[in-house]
Amino acid sequence: MIFFKYTYEMGLVIWMRNLLTCDSEDPKQLIDPKLMGNGYEEQMIRVLKIACFCTLDNPKERPNSKDARLMLAQIHPENVSL
C-alpha cells in the first residue's frame, strides 16, 4: 500500500521562500490575518526569514544553533525595517 504520492504541489517552506524572495509578492501574506495590526509584522517576517535560512536544502549552508539564536536575539522593533 502506498501512503504518499509524488505531487507537484508546493511545500510550505518553498512557498514561504517564494513569498520572501520575490519582489512582486507581499511577504505579509505569510502572517495570519488575526495577527495583523499588532505592530509586530516586521519582526514576524524577520523570524520567518531566519526560519528559511535554517531550512536550506544544504545542511552546510544552514546556521548552527548559536548563530540562529543570535540572529533571533537581534530582532527588536527599533532595529527592523523590511
N, C-alpha and C positions, 0 to 999 in steps of 0.2 A: 504494500500500500504506500502511495506517495503522499506525504503530508505537505510538502512545499513544491510549488511550481515556479519555473522561471517566469518572471514578469517584466514588462517594460515600464512598470510604474516606478516613479522616483522615490527613493528612500528619504526619510526625514532629514538626515544630515546633508544629503545632496541638495534637497530643496532649500534648506537653510543657507547653505553656502551660496547657492544661486541668488537668493534674495540679498545676501550681504555683499556680494561682489559685483552684481550687475548694476550699473549706473542708472538704468531705466526703471529699476524696481525700488519700491519704498521699503526699507528694512523694518519699519514699524509694523508691517503686515505680520511679522513674526510674533508680535505681542498680543496676548489675549485682550480683546476689546474691553473686558471688565477691568483690566489693569491700566488702561489708558487714562490719562488725565491726572495721574497722581504725582507727576513731576519727576518720575524716575525712568522715563522711557529711554533716555540716552544711556543710563547705567545698565539697563536690561540689555540693550543692544551690544554694549561692550562685553558683558558676560557671555552673550551668545557668540560673539566673535572669538573670544577665548575658547569657548567650547568647540568651535570649528577647528581652531588651531590644535586642540587636544585630541581631535578625532581624524587627523590627517591619515591618509592611506598608508604612508610610510612611517612606521613607528620611530625611525631615527630622526624624523623631522618634527616630531611632537615634543613639546616642552616636558621636562621632568616635573615631578610634583612640587618641588621647591619653586621652580620658575613659574608654574601655573599659580601657585599661592601668591607669589609676589605680584604677578600681573593682576590678580583679583584684588589684592590689597591696595593697588594704585587707583582703583575706581572710586572716585569721590565726586559729588555733584559739582564742585567748583573746578575740577580738572577735566571734565568731559565736554567734548564737542565733536559731533559727527562730521 
